[in-house]
Amino acid sequence: MIFGKLVFLRTRIGILRLAFEVGGPGIRKEEKGIPIVTIYRGAFTAGEEIAKSVARSLGYRCVSREVLIEASRRCGISEAKLNEVLEKDPHWWERWLQNMRPYRVALQTAMCEVAQGGNIVYHGHIGHELLPGIRHVLKVMLTAPLEFRIKQVQSQQGLDEAKARRYIDHVDEARTRRLLTLFGTDWRDITRYDLALNVAQVGIEGATRVIVEAARLERYQPTAASEQDFQNLTLASRVQAALVMSPAIRSLGITVQAEKGEVHVSGICTYSVPEEEIVSLVKSIPGVTRVVTDFTVIPADMGEGYY
C-alpha cells in the first residue's frame, strides 16, 4: 500500500518500510543485494520488463529461457518439449499417464546450474518452485487486476475486451493445471512467495524499487549455511538427473538427498538393476564423496505394479 511518499509492504518477513519517492532518484547500486531473485510473472503483468529493471539495478544477470536451454543440454530433452510442458494446457490423460518427473528434475538441475555463482534474477513461472529451502532466494509474485491485464492484452494483441478476457482465462487455467501437474502446487497460493506486488498499483518503477529494497534485507543475505544448502541441492539434482537419464533406472522410485558430498539414495530397485549399478552411477557424479543406500529389492517381473 502507498501512503504519501512512503511504502509499507506486508510480507512473510513482517512490515517492510521503503523510504523513497515514487519516481525519485535512482537506486544506489553500490549496496549489496542477494544472489538469487525469482520473479513469478503473472500473464500480462510487465514481468519481463520489471525483472530486467531489477537486474540492472542490482548489477545481476537476468535469465529466463536460459534455464530451458541448460535443461535441454544436460538431460537430452528438446527445448521445444520443455516449452510445451511449461506453456501448453495438458490434456486430462496427460495428467494421469505422463511421468513429469524427468522434466521436473531437468528443470531443477538446470536452475541450480544457471544460478551457480549467484547474482541472477530469474523471471518466468517455475523459478519459485525450483530452489526449495534455500534461505537466500527472494521469491516474488507479480500480479494485477483482471481489468489491467485485459487492457495489456488489448494493447499488445489488438483483441476486443471479450476475446482478451477469454484469452487470459485460458492462459491462467492452462498454467494452473500445468504447474499442479509438475509440482503439485498452485501458483495463486501467495504463501509460496516472500513478496507479492500489484503491478497496477505500484507500477514498473515502484515494483523495481520494492524488490531491490527487499533484496537488501539481512534475511536474504547468503550465509555459509545457506550456501551449503544450495550446494547440497545442486548435487542432489545432478544425481537425480543422471538417474532419470538412465533407461534402466529412470522408472525406479529413487529418492536422493545430499549433504556435503555424501549422497543418500533410497527407494525401490529390482534384481535386473542391481544396487551396485545404481551406486556406481551415483559415484561417477562430480562432487560425490560417499554413497549411502537404503533400497527395497523386488523381483524384476513385479515391475512398476509393485509401487
PyMOL commands that set and color helices and strands:
alter all, ss='L'
color gray80, all
select helices_A, chain A and resi 47-58+65-75+79-87+92-97+101-114+127-130+146-157+161-183+190-192+199-215+218-220+224-245+275-283+300-306
alter helices_A, ss='H'
color red, helices_A
select strands_A, chain A and resi 2-3+6-11+14-19+36-41+61-63+120-124+137-143+195-198+254-259+262-270+290-298
alter strands_A, ss='S'
color yellow, strands_A
deselect
rebuild
show_as cartoon
